[in-house]
Amino acid sequence: MIKVFFFSIFTFWSALVLGSQDYRVQKVYELNVQSTINPAILRYLKSGFEQARSTENSLVLIKLNTPGGLVSTTKDIIGLIGESHRPVVIWVTPEGASATSAGALISSSAHFLFMSPGSNIGAATPIGMGGDIGEKIVQKNNKGEEKVVGQSDVRAKAVNDLVALTKSLCEARGRSAKHFELMISQAKSYSGIEALEKGIINGVINNRTELTEAINNKNIKILGKEYITLMDATAEFQPIEMSAGDYLLNIFSNPQLAYILFLIGAALIYFELQAPGGFISGSLGVIFLILAGMGFQVLPVNVGAIGLIILSFILFVIEMYVTSYGILTLGGVVSLVFGSSLLFETSDSLIILDKRFIFSAVGGIVAFVALITYIFIHYRRKDDQDFFGPLKEEGVIHKVNDEHGKKIYQVKIGGSFWKAQSHEDNLEVGDRVRVSQKDQSHLLIWIQKI
């Protein structure tokens, strides 16, 4: 009992004397989110958070401008921020930007939240792909005016889940939970000044200098520990760009675009089945379907990348046999570039392909395929024109056969043997002869003695 008493006294004295620890910020990793919230954005943020975690005295800055996105991805991003060992700052910028819907929910999880003048935050009511979730219960008064007095179970479940989530986040960050609740339940939206007055954000700022001043010497709690942030005036801001794979995936993750790609791919394959033999529409349709599958997140990125690379070489081979005027080759190049860019794009991958290496490799492969195609087409045309017949070339008779009373000669010309006939009867093995004409109907050549 005495030990417990003295331990309690020591703990109280330590907290009183030592207080919060200093967290000196010397490097800021700057992430730029200017699109919908989708799995590609989650992958992008994860890469930035990993870099920040490996660097002492660092901070993560997310410059946010989004119309919203997937709730499942939003919760993953909130979890990512909650597990961060580094302070996370969200700045709704530039002027005219908005943190709408999913963006507002993500903003509630930041350790510091700032907005640029002219930006807005809110309108976080959950909706489905086709519109509102569930039905609102509406009553009319004596004047015929409608008033919402309730909501369906589906809508209430979605709203209450997000309200509880943001409430716990606001309590942890010291923000007004009431106004975030209104953003979700009533789709309220606030300007920067309104958000500051209502305690939603930490400040309205215009530039990095004001951001640095606003963060400096402020109390913050990271994973349950109290800190005081100390921003160095010379703190380095390092922008982190999206990788090529994340950039492409971000484009294809747009639900509308992914759906359009799926419809186009299905239509092209249908045309191929209706009029088979050209391979052009079918091949391009497969490319669109693979891209749509990755956009819908039903096809793993790496699997889709391997499929695109394999498909590219199939297209290169088909180009040699089908006259597509370069369409199949172009499709193969696009497929190869996309596949190579996405091949190692995983959250835990330690392999990174440099863009210059990808384009160099693709350029070499395309040059090689172009050379092979040229040679193939050149000899194919020669075959059509000359039946590969070595007209006027010289050779040596290697063997003489008697077929149905006719002498048929095997003539070695260069490094190959040819089946030949002659108007002369005195030809023997070892005689030197010259090709005088061809006979396409019997697939042979005519020779004469030199």
C-alpha positions as CSV (number, residue, x, y, z in Angstrom):
1,M,0.0,0.0,0.0
2,I,2.8,2.4,0.9
3,K,4.6,1.5,-2.4
4,V,1.4,2.4,-4.3
5,F,1.2,5.7,-2.5
6,F,4.8,6.7,-3.2
7,F,4.4,5.6,-6.9
8,S,1.3,7.8,-7.3
9,I,3.2,10.8,-5.7
10,F,6.1,10.2,-8.1
11,T,3.9,10.0,-11.2
12,F,2.1,13.2,-10.2
13,W,5.3,15.1,-9.6
14,S,6.8,13.9,-12.9
15,A,3.7,15.1,-14.9
16,L,3.8,18.4,-13.0
17,V,7.5,19.1,-13.5
18,L,8.2,17.5,-16.9
19,G,4.8,18.3,-18.5
20,S,4.4,17.6,-22.3
21,Q,7.4,16.7,-24.4
22,D,8.6,18.9,-27.2
23,Y,8.1,17.7,-30.8
24,R,10.4,19.6,-33.0
25,V,9.4,19.6,-36.7
26,Q,12.3,19.9,-39.1
27,K,10.8,18.3,-42.2
28,V,7.3,18.4,-43.7
29,Y,6.1,15.7,-46.2
30,E,3.6,17.4,-48.4
31,L,0.9,15.2,-50.0
32,N,-1.5,16.7,-52.6
33,V,-5.0,15.2,-52.9
34,Q,-7.0,16.8,-55.7
35,S,-9.5,14.2,-56.6
36,T,-12.1,11.8,-55.3
37,I,-11.3,9.6,-52.4
38,N,-10.5,6.2,-53.8
39,P,-8.1,3.3,-53.3
40,A,-5.4,5.0,-55.3
41,I,-5.5,8.0,-52.9
42,L,-5.2,5.6,-50.0
43,R,-2.1,3.9,-51.6
44,Y,-0.6,7.4,-52.2
45,L,-1.1,8.5,-48.6
46,K,0.3,5.2,-47.3
47,S,3.5,5.8,-49.2
48,G,3.8,9.3,-47.8
49,F,3.1,8.2,-44.2
50,E,5.8,5.4,-44.6
51,Q,8.4,8.0,-45.6
52,A,7.4,10.3,-42.7
53,R,7.6,7.4,-40.2
54,S,11.1,6.6,-41.3
55,T,12.2,10.2,-40.7
56,E,12.6,11.7,-37.2
57,N,11.1,15.1,-36.4
58,S,8.8,15.0,-39.5
59,L,5.2,16.0,-40.1
60,V,2.7,15.0,-42.7
61,L,0.8,17.8,-44.5
62,I,-2.2,16.8,-46.7
63,K,-3.4,19.6,-49.1
64,L,-7.0,18.6,-49.6
65,N,-9.5,19.4,-52.3
66,T,-12.1,16.7,-52.9
67,P,-15.8,16.3,-53.7
68,G,-16.0,13.1,-51.7
69,G,-15.5,9.4,-52.4
70,L,-15.9,5.9,-51.0
71,V,-16.8,5.5,-47.3
72,S,-14.8,2.3,-47.0
73,T,-11.7,4.1,-48.3
74,T,-12.4,7.1,-46.1
75,K,-12.4,4.9,-43.0
76,D,-9.1,3.3,-44.1
77,I,-7.6,6.8,-44.4
78,I,-8.9,7.9,-41.0
79,G,-7.4,4.7,-39.5
80,L,-4.1,5.6,-41.2
81,I,-4.1,9.0,-39.6
82,G,-5.1,7.6,-36.3
83,E,-2.2,5.1,-36.3
84,S,0.3,7.8,-37.4
85,H,3.4,8.3,-35.3
86,R,3.8,11.7,-36.8
87,P,1.6,14.8,-36.6
88,V,-0.9,15.1,-39.5
89,V,-2.0,18.4,-40.8
90,I,-4.9,18.8,-43.3
91,W,-5.1,22.1,-45.2
92,V,-8.1,22.6,-47.4
93,T,-6.6,24.6,-50.2
94,P,-6.4,26.4,-52.7
95,E,-9.0,29.1,-52.7
96,G,-12.2,27.7,-54.0
97,A,-11.3,24.2,-52.8
98,S,-13.6,22.1,-50.7
99,A,-13.5,19.2,-48.3
100,T,-16.9,17.8,-49.1
101,S,-18.5,14.6,-47.9
102,A,-15.6,12.1,-47.4
103,G,-13.2,15.0,-47.3
104,A,-15.0,16.5,-44.3
105,L,-14.8,13.1,-42.4
106,I,-11.1,12.8,-43.1
107,S,-10.5,16.3,-42.0
108,S,-12.0,15.6,-38.6
109,S,-9.2,13.1,-37.9
110,A,-6.3,15.5,-38.5
111,H,-4.2,16.7,-35.6
112,F,-4.4,20.2,-37.1
113,L,-7.0,21.4,-39.6
114,F,-6.6,24.6,-41.6
115,M,-8.5,26.2,-44.5
116,S,-7.6,28.7,-47.2
117,P,-9.8,31.8,-47.6
118,G,-12.7,31.0,-50.1
119,S,-12.7,27.3,-49.3
120,N,-15.5,25.3,-47.6
121,I,-16.0,22.1,-45.6
122,G,-19.1,20.0,-45.0
123,A,-22.0,18.3,-46.8
124,A,-21.0,14.9,-45.5
125,T,-24.4,13.2,-45.7
126,P,-23.8,9.6,-47.0
127,I,-25.4,8.9,-50.4
128,G,-25.5,5.9,-52.7
129,M,-24.3,5.7,-56.3
130,G,-27.9,6.5,-57.5
131,G,-28.7,9.2,-54.9
132,D,-29.8,9.5,-51.3
133,I,-29.6,6.5,-48.9
134,G,-33.1,5.3,-47.8
135,E,-36.1,7.5,-47.4
136,K,-36.8,10.6,-45.3
137,I,-40.0,10.6,-43.3
138,V,-41.8,13.8,-44.1
139,Q,-44.9,15.4,-42.6
140,K,-47.0,18.3,-43.8
141,N,-48.4,21.0,-41.4
142,N,-51.6,22.9,-41.8
143,K,-50.1,25.3,-44.3
144,G,-48.9,22.4,-46.5
145,E,-45.3,22.9,-45.6
146,E,-43.1,19.7,-45.5
147,K,-40.9,18.9,-42.6
148,V,-38.5,16.0,-42.1
149,V,-39.4,14.2,-38.9
150,G,-37.6,10.9,-39.3
151,Q,-35.6,8.7,-41.6
152,S,-35.5,5.1,-42.8
153,D,-33.5,2.4,-40.9
154,V,-31.0,2.2,-43.7
155,R,-30.4,6.0,-43.7
156,A,-30.3,6.2,-39.9
157,K,-27.8,3.4,-39.7
158,A,-25.4,5.0,-42.2
159,V,-25.8,8.5,-40.6
160,N,-25.4,7.3,-37.0
161,D,-22.3,5.3,-37.8
162,L,-20.5,8.3,-39.3
163,V,-21.8,10.6,-36.6
164,A,-20.3,8.4,-33.9
165,L,-17.1,8.1,-35.8
166,T,-16.6,11.8,-36.2
167,K,-17.7,12.5,-32.6
168,S,-15.0,10.3,-31.2
169,L,-12.4,11.9,-33.6
170,C,-13.4,15.4,-32.6
171,E,-13.2,14.6,-28.9
172,A,-9.7,13.2,-29.4
173,R,-8.7,16.3,-31.3
174,G,-10.5,18.9,-29.2
175,R,-12.9,20.0,-31.9
176,S,-16.6,20.8,-32.0
177,A,-18.4,17.5,-32.6
178,K,-21.7,19.3,-32.9
179,H,-21.0,20.9,-36.2
180,F,-19.5,17.8,-37.8
181,E,-22.7,16.0,-36.8
182,L,-24.7,18.6,-38.6
183,M,-22.5,18.1,-41.7
184,I,-23.5,14.5,-41.7
185,S,-27.1,14.6,-40.6
186,Q,-28.2,17.8,-42.3
187,A,-25.5,18.2,-45.0
188,K,-24.4,21.5,-43.5
189,S,-21.4,23.3,-45.1
190,Y,-19.2,26.0,-43.7
191,S,-16.8,28.6,-45.1
192,G,-13.4,29.0,-43.7
193,I,-14.4,31.9,-41.4
194,E,-17.6,30.2,-40.2
195,A,-15.6,27.0,-39.5
196,L,-13.1,29.0,-37.5
197,E,-15.8,30.8,-35.5
198,K,-17.5,27.5,-34.6
199,G,-14.3,25.7,-33.6
200,I,-14.2,23.3,-36.5
201,I,-10.8,24.2,-37.7
202,N,-7.5,25.6,-36.1
203,G,-7.2,28.5,-38.4
204,V,-7.5,30.2,-41.8
205,I,-4.2,30.5,-43.6
206,N,-2.9,31.7,-47.0
207,N,0.6,30.2,-47.3
208,R,3.3,28.0,-45.7
209,T,4.6,30.8,-43.5
210,E,1.3,31.3,-41.8
211,L,1.0,27.5,-41.6
212,T,4.3,27.3,-39.8
213,E,3.3,30.0,-37.4
214,A,-0.1,28.5,-36.7
215,I,1.4,25.1,-35.8
216,N,4.3,26.4,-33.7
217,N,4.1,26.0,-29.9
218,K,0.8,24.2,-29.9
219,N,-0.4,21.3,-27.8
220,I,-1.0,18.0,-29.6
221,K,-1.7,14.4,-28.7
222,I,-0.2,11.6,-30.7
223,L,-1.1,8.0,-29.9
224,G,-2.1,9.1,-26.4
225,K,1.1,11.1,-25.6
226,E,1.1,14.9,-25.1
227,Y,3.5,17.0,-27.1
228,I,4.2,20.6,-27.8
229,T,5.0,21.3,-31.5
230,L,8.0,23.4,-32.2
231,M,8.2,24.3,-35.9
232,D,11.7,25.2,-37.2
233,A,11.7,28.4,-39.3
234,T,13.9,26.5,-41.7
235,A,11.8,23.4,-41.8
236,E,12.0,21.7,-45.2
237,F,8.8,21.1,-47.2
238,Q,9.2,18.0,-49.4
239,P,6.4,17.4,-51.9
240,I,5.6,13.8,-52.6
241,E,4.4,13.1,-56.1
242,M,2.1,10.2,-57.0
243,S,3.8,7.3,-58.6
244,A,2.9,6.5,-62.2
245,G,0.9,3.5,-61.1
246,D,-1.1,5.5,-58.5
247,Y,-1.7,8.3,-61.0
248,L,-3.1,5.9,-63.6
249,L,-5.1,4.0,-60.9
250,N,-6.5,7.3,-59.6
251,I,-7.8,8.1,-63.1
252,F,-9.3,4.6,-63.6
253,S,-10.8,4.5,-60.1
254,N,-13.3,7.1,-61.0
255,P,-16.6,5.1,-60.9
256,Q,-18.1,6.7,-64.0
257,L,-14.9,6.2,-66.0
258,A,-14.5,2.6,-64.9
259,Y,-18.1,1.9,-65.9
260,I,-17.6,3.5,-69.3
261,L,-14.4,1.5,-69.9
262,F,-16.3,-1.7,-69.0
263,L,-19.1,-0.9,-71.5
264,I,-16.7,-0.1,-74.3
265,G,-14.7,-3.2,-73.6
266,A,-17.8,-5.4,-73.6
267,A,-19.0,-3.8,-76.8
268,L,-15.7,-4.3,-78.6
269,I,-15.6,-8.0,-77.7
270,Y,-19.2,-8.3,-78.9
271,F,-18.2,-6.8,-82.2
272,E,-15.3,-9.2,-82.5
273,L,-17.6,-12.2,-81.8
274,Q,-20.0,-11.0,-84.5
275,A,-17.3,-10.5,-87.1
276,P,-14.3,-12.6,-86.1
277,G,-11.0,-12.6,-87.8
278,G,-9.8,-9.0,-87.4
279,F,-8.7,-9.3,-83.8
280,I,-8.6,-5.5,-83.5
281,S,-11.8,-4.8,-81.6
282,G,-11.4,-7.9,-79.5
283,S,-7.9,-7.1,-78.4
284,L,-8.7,-3.5,-77.6
285,G,-11.8,-4.7,-75.7
286,V,-9.7,-6.9,-73.5
287,I,-7.5,-3.9,-72.6
288,F,-10.5,-1.9,-71.6
289,L,-11.9,-4.7,-69.5
290,I,-8.6,-5.2,-67.7
291,L,-8.4,-1.4,-66.9
292,A,-12.1,-1.4,-65.8
293,G,-11.5,-4.4,-63.6
294,M,-8.6,-2.6,-61.8
295,G,-10.8,0.5,-61.5
296,F,-13.6,-1.5,-59.9
297,Q,-11.0,-3.1,-57.6
298,V,-12.2,-6.6,-58.5
299,L,-8.9,-7.3,-60.2
300,P,-5.7,-7.0,-58.2
301,V,-3.4,-4.3,-59.7
302,N,-0.5,-6.6,-60.1
303,V,-2.5,-9.3,-61.8
304,G,-4.0,-6.8,-64.1
305,A,-0.5,-5.5,-64.9
306,I,0.8,-8.9,-65.8
307,G,-2.3,-9.4,-68.0
308,L,-1.6,-6.2,-69.8
309,I,2.1,-7.1,-70.4
310,I,1.2,-10.5,-71.8
311,L,-1.6,-9.0,-73.9
312,S,0.9,-6.5,-75.3
313,F,3.1,-9.2,-76.8
314,I,0.1,-11.1,-78.1
315,L,-0.9,-7.9,-80.0
316,F,2.6,-7.5,-81.4
317,V,2.5,-11.0,-82.8
318,I,-1.0,-10.5,-84.3
319,E,0.2,-7.3,-86.0
320,M,2.4,-9.5,-88.2
321,Y,-0.5,-11.4,-89.6
322,V,-3.3,-8.8,-89.5
323,T,-3.3,-5.6,-91.4
324,S,-4.4,-3.1,-88.7
325,Y,-2.4,-0.1,-89.9
326,G,-0.6,0.1,-86.6
327,I,-3.6,0.0,-84.3
328,L,-2.7,-3.3,-82.7
329,T,0.9,-2.1,-82.3
330,L,-0.3,1.1,-80.7
331,G,-2.6,-0.9,-78.4
332,G,0.3,-3.2,-77.5
333,V,2.6,-0.2,-76.6
334,V,-0.1,1.3,-74.4
335,S,-0.8,-2.0,-72.7
336,L,2.9,-2.6,-72.2
337,V,3.5,0.9,-70.6
338,F,0.5,0.6,-68.3
339,G,1.4,-2.9,-67.3
340,S,5.0,-2.0,-66.6
341,S,4.0,1.0,-64.6
342,L,1.6,-1.0,-62.4
343,L,3.5,-4.2,-62.0
344,F,5.2,-3.5,-58.7
345,E,2.5,-1.2,-57.3
346,T,1.7,-2.8,-54.0
347,S,1.6,-1.2,-50.5
348,D,4.4,-3.4,-49.2
349,S,6.5,-3.7,-52.4
350,L,10.2,-2.9,-52.0
351,I,10.8,-2.8,-55.8
352,I,10.4,0.4,-57.7
353,L,10.8,0.7,-61.5
354,D,12.2,4.0,-62.7
355,K,10.1,5.7,-65.4
356,R,13.2,6.2,-67.6
357,F,13.9,2.4,-67.4
358,I,10.3,1.6,-68.3
359,F,10.3,3.8,-71.3
360,S,13.8,2.7,-72.4
361,A,12.7,-1.0,-72.2
362,V,9.5,-0.3,-74.0
363,G,11.3,1.6,-76.7
364,G,13.8,-1.2,-77.2
365,I,11.0,-3.8,-77.4
366,V,9.0,-1.7,-79.8
367,A,12.1,-1.2,-82.0
368,F,12.8,-4.9,-82.0
369,V,9.2,-5.8,-82.8
370,A,9.1,-3.1,-85.6
371,L,12.3,-4.7,-87.1
372,I,10.9,-8.2,-87.0
373,T,7.6,-7.0,-88.5
374,Y,9.4,-5.2,-91.3
375,I,11.4,-8.3,-92.2
376,F,8.4,-10.5,-91.9
377,I,6.3,-8.3,-94.2
378,H,9.2,-7.8,-96.6
379,Y,9.6,-11.5,-97.2
380,R,5.9,-12.1,-97.2
381,R,5.5,-9.6,-100.0
382,K,8.5,-11.2,-101.8
383,D,6.8,-14.5,-101.4
384,D,3.6,-13.1,-103.0
385,Q,5.6,-11.6,-105.9
386,D,8.3,-14.1,-106.6
387,F,7.2,-17.3,-104.8
388,F,10.6,-17.0,-103.0
389,G,12.0,-17.9,-106.4
390,P,15.7,-17.0,-106.7
391,L,15.3,-15.8,-110.3
392,K,18.6,-15.5,-112.2
393,E,20.6,-16.9,-109.3
394,E,23.0,-19.7,-109.7
395,G,23.3,-23.1,-108.0
396,V,24.4,-26.7,-108.2
397,I,22.3,-29.8,-109.0
398,H,22.4,-32.0,-105.8
399,K,20.2,-34.9,-106.9
400,V,18.2,-36.1,-109.9
401,N,14.9,-38.0,-109.5
402,D,12.5,-39.5,-112.0
403,E,8.8,-38.7,-111.2
404,H,6.3,-40.1,-113.7
405,G,8.7,-40.0,-116.5
406,K,9.9,-36.5,-115.8
407,K,13.3,-35.5,-114.4
408,I,13.0,-33.5,-111.2
409,Y,16.1,-31.9,-109.9
410,Q,17.1,-30.9,-106.4
411,V,19.2,-27.7,-106.7
412,K,21.2,-26.1,-104.0
413,I,21.0,-22.4,-104.3
414,G,22.8,-20.5,-101.5
415,G,21.9,-22.4,-98.4
416,S,18.6,-23.9,-99.5
417,F,17.4,-26.7,-101.8
418,W,14.8,-26.1,-104.5
419,K,12.7,-28.4,-106.6
420,A,13.3,-27.7,-110.3
421,Q,12.7,-28.8,-113.8
422,S,14.5,-28.1,-117.1
423,H,13.9,-28.1,-120.8
424,E,17.4,-29.7,-121.2
425,D,17.8,-33.5,-120.8
426,N,21.6,-33.7,-120.3
427,L,21.8,-32.2,-116.8
428,E,23.6,-34.3,-114.2
429,V,24.6,-34.1,-110.5
430,G,27.2,-31.4,-110.0
431,D,26.3,-29.3,-113.0
432,R,26.1,-25.6,-112.4
433,V,22.7,-24.1,-113.4
434,R,20.9,-20.8,-113.4
435,V,17.2,-20.2,-112.5
436,S,15.4,-19.1,-115.6
437,Q,11.8,-18.9,-114.5
438,K,9.3,-20.0,-111.9
439,D,6.2,-22.2,-112.0
440,Q,3.7,-21.2,-109.2
441,S,1.2,-23.8,-110.3
442,H,3.6,-26.6,-109.5
443,L,5.6,-24.8,-106.8
444,L,8.9,-25.3,-108.5
445,I,11.6,-23.4,-110.6
446,W,13.0,-23.9,-114.1
447,I,16.7,-24.1,-114.6
448,Q,19.2,-24.1,-117.4
449,K,22.8,-25.2,-117.6
450,I,25.5,-22.5,-117.4
